[in-house]
Amino acid sequence: MNLTVDDITFGYDSSRNVIEHLSFTYNSPEVLCILGSNGMGKSTLLQCIIGAFPISKGTITIDGKGVNDYKARDFARKVAYIPQSHTPSFAYKVIDIVTMGRTSRIGYLANPSDDDVAFAHEQLDYLGVGHLSEKPYTDISGGERQLVMIASALTQEPELMILDEPTAHLDFGNADRFVELVEKLRERNMGVLMTTHFPDHALMLGSKTAVLSGGRIVAEGLARDVITDESMRELYGIEVHVKHIGSRIVCIPGPLDENALVRNPPFANE
Amino acid sequence: MEEKKRAGFWMTLTGIVLVILPILFFLFSLALGSYNAGPVDVCQIIWCKLTGQTPPQDALTVNVIWQVRLPRVCAAALVGAGLSVAGAVFQGVFRNPLASPYTLGVSNGAGFGAALAIVLSLGAAGIQAFAVAFGLLAVALTFLIASRSRRNTVTLVLAGMLIGALFSSLVSLLKFTADPLEKLPQIVYWLMGSLSGSTFEALAKILPFYVVCMAAVFLLRWRTNVLSLGDQEAKSFGLNVRRDRAIVIGTSSMLTALVVSISGIIGWVGIVVPHLARMLVGPDFRKLIPTSVSIGICYLLVVDDLCRTLTASEIPLGVITGIIGVPLFLYFIYKKKVSW
C-alpha cells in the first residue's frame, strides 16, 4: 500500500496554517515514526490523512485514490486509526469492542458471525490479553485498553495502522512493551504510522523517522540518521545528547556536564 | 468455562422471563378494571374472536374486553415498547444518560401539531396526523440546523433543544389564544398523555409504519453499537457516521412521533426503561433492544393500569410516569448504575 501526501496545507482557521506545504510518501509494510514538539500539528496531520479534516491545498492519496474519495467502509479495510485517548462510553465487553473491528468486513445489516468473534478472540490472544475478553472494557487499565483498541484494529485486517501518540498515556514499563508490540506488528507485515514524543522509541525500532516542525517535514530518513544532537536541539529547544550505550542508541535530554547537577542537586539536604 | 456456562444459564432464564412477563401483564391488564372479568374469560374471548367463534360470555363482557380494553392495552404496549427502544437508541448514539426520545424536539413539535389540530377542530384523525407531521418537522429542522455547522452529536442535541424551545413557545401561544372552556382543557390533557381514547382505527393507522421503524431499528442494532463508541471510533471502524447516525436517529424519531400521536406526551419512559434494561443485559444493542421492548411493555401497562384504577377519574399517564420515573432515576444515580 502506498500513501502519498503531496504539498498539503491545512489550518483550523484561515489566518493560521498548522500544516503548510507538507509532503512525504509512505509504503507499507514499514514503520514510520513522526517526531515533533507540542502543538506542531502531528495529530492534525494524522487527522488529515484519515480524511477527518478537509485540507485546503494539496492531495493525500492511498494507492492513487484520494482519501476523501474512499467510502468509509473501503477505507477501514485499508487503514485503522487509533486515537490518542479513547473515552469509553458504555460497559461493553472487551470481546464486543474487538469484534466491532469486523464491521467493515460484514454486510450492512449483518451481525458478526461466530467466525468473526473467533477471529477477534485470536487477535486478543495474539496480543496476550485473551484473559480480558469477558471483562467490561470500562473496568480495565489504560494500558490494557490500548491493547484492546489495537486488537480491534487488527480485527479490521488493515494494511496500515495509524496511531496517535500511542505511548502518551502509558507508564514507563508499558511504553517499553509497546515498542516490542510494534516490533511484533512489523513481523506480521502490518504497516505502522505513529507519532511519538520519544525519539528513543524511533531509535529502538530503528524505523524510518520524519521530523515535523513549522508545519512541514524538515528531516526524513532512518532514525539513527535523523535523530542527532543538532536536529533534536533544534526541534525541542533544549540540549540533547544522542549516545551509544551497549548496543543501544539513546537520547538524553539536558546537558551532560556538571551544569546538569544544578538541575538535579545530588546533595540537596546539605 | 464453568463460569461461562452459569452466565449462559442466567442469560437464558432472563430471556424466558422477558418473553413471558409482557404476555402475563397484557392479560392481567385486560382483566383489570371496574367491570369484572377473570383472566380465563379474557383468554377465552380473545381465542374465540381470533378463531371467528362467538364467545360464550355475555355481550357486555365481550364488548368491554374486546372494544374498550383491548385497544387501550394494545396501545399501551405499542407506546411502551416504542418509547423505550427509541430512548435506548438515543442514549446510545448521543452517549448521554439523559437523552430521551424527545431530545431532538419531537415531543414539542408533535404537541404543537396536536394543539393546532385541536384549535382547528380537526377531530381525532386530524390530531393524530398533525402530531406525526409536526413531530417529524421538528426533527427535520433540528437536522437542518445541525448540518450547517460542524457535524457532531453535541450540535445535534443543542439544535434539538432550540427547536424544542421554539415549538414549546408556539404551544403556549396556541394555549393562550384557545377557547378556555372547550379547546384549552383538550390541549392540556393531550400534552399530559393519555390512552383513554384509544381505538383500533387509530392504532391501525400507525401500525404499518410502526412495524417498519421497529424492524429497521432492530436490523441496525450492530451499527448502533458501533455508533455508540463515538464518532471518531465509529468512522475508523468503517461507518459512514453521518449517514448511519441520520438513519438510526431518523427511524427512532419516526417511531417516537408515531407513538406520541396516539398517546400524547409521556415523559421518562424512554429514559428509565433503557437504564433498567442496561442493568439487566448490558449495553449491547443486540440484547438491549429486545429487553427494552419487553420492559417497556410491562412498564407502560402497569402505569396505565394505575392511571385508570387508582382514582374514580382518569389520571394522565405523563403524571404517573414522572412521579415514578424521577425517584427511579435518582436510585440509578445513587447506585452508580447510571455510569459509563
Interface residues (C-beta under 8 A of the other chain):
Chain A: I50 A52 K71 A72 R73 D74 F75 A76 R77 A80 Y81 I82 P83 H86 T87 P88 S89 F90 A91 Y92 K93 D96 I97 M100 G101 T103 S104 I106 Y108 L109 A110 N111 P112 E134 P136 T138 S152 A153 Q156
Chain B: K4 G92 R95 L219 L220 R221 W222 R223 N225 V226 S228 L229 G230 Q232 E233 K235 S236 F237 G238 L239 N240 V241 R278 G282 P283 D284 R286 W340
